[in-house]
């Protein structure tokens, strides 16, 4: 099995907040991330696919094709957006990094799985914090 990873970057703002909680409860749970005026991140997204290389091309999947799929279905929808307000596939979902990787997987899988197998989504929120998702077991 060969693994191919494509990295893309995007910038987005969000707020972690539960409407049914008090300000104090939100601040205790989310700290600065509950800022009423939002906050932003320079995200790094790593999409890893796996498969057997095609005997003719040597590719698991054409990396340019993978880049187009990620751009069309993810970065164009997330880059310079407010994750709480602007992103259709995040409506009603707390925009934590943990929820974001699951949502990204759900957006990409139908397009990637025509050519290869989606293996992992890794999302760096900061240089010190990242989350990984490997799909449902």
N, C-alpha and C positions, 0 to 999 in steps of 0.2 A: 504494500500500500504506500502510495506517495502522497504527501501533504503539501499543499500550496497555500500560502498566506498572502493576502493583499492588505496593505495598510492604507487607510484614508484618514483625513483629519477634517473636523468640522467644529464650528463654534456655536454654542447654543446657551440660552438662559433658561432657568427654571426656578421654581420655589417648591420646597417640600413642606406641605401644610395639610392638615385635616380640618375641614370646615366645621365639623361638629366638635372640635376641641377648643379649649380656651387658648388665648395667646400664651399663657404660662405653660400649658401642656405642650403646645407646639414648640415653644422655645426649649423646653426640657428635652423633648424627643429629637428635634432637628437642629437646634442651635442656630448658627448663622444661616443655615440653609432655609430657614423659615422667614427670611428677610422679606418684609412686605413689598419691597421694591425689586425683588428678584435677585439673582446672582448668576454668573456665567462661568462656563468652562471651555477650555480648548481641548476638546475630546480627540483621542486617537482610537480609531476603530480597526481591529484586525479581524478579517474574515478568513477562516481556514477551511479549505475544502479537501477532500481526499478521493482517491480512486487509482485506477491503473492507467498508466500512460497509453494513449492511443498509439498503435504500432506505426502509423504513418506520420503523425505530427510530433509524437513524443510528449504531448501535453496531456495532463489530467483534464484540463480545460484551458482554453485560450485565455491568458491573463488579461488581455485587452477586453474580451467579452465579459469577464468577471468584473472588471472595473466599470464597464458601462452599466451592468446590472446594479452594482452598488450605488453608483451615482444616481441613476434614475429612480431607484426605489428607496434609497436611504439619504444620501447626502443632499440631494436637491430638496428633500422634505424637511431635513433637520438643520442644515447649515444656516446660521444667523436667524434662527427662529426661537420663539418662546415655546418650550416643550409643553407647558401647561395649556397654552392657548391656540397655537398655530398648527399642530401636527394631528392630522386626522386619525392616525392609527394609535395615538396615545390618549384620545378622549376618554375621560373617566378613569384614567390610570395614574397613580402616583408616579411622577417621572423620576424615580430613583434610577441609579445606574443598573441595579439588579433587574428592575422591570424593563428598562430600556433594552438590555441585551436580549431578553425574551421576545420583546416586540420586534426587534430588528431581525431575529431569527425567523419569526413568523412571516415577515415581509419578504425575506430573501429566499427561503426554502423552496417555494413553488417554482422559482425561476432557475435556481442553481441545480435543483434535483433532476432537471431534464438532461443535464450533462455530467454531473458529478454528485458526490454526497457531501452535504454540509457537515463539517466536523465540529467547528467551534466558532464562537463569537467572543472576542476579548475586547473590552472597552476600558481605556484609561480615562478616568475622570480628572485625575491630577497625576503628577509624576510618581506619587506615593500610593495612589489608590486605583485599583482596577478590579473589574469583575470579569468572570468567564462563564460561558454557558455552552453546554454540550448537547442540548436538546433533551427531550424527555426520555427517561430510561425505559 
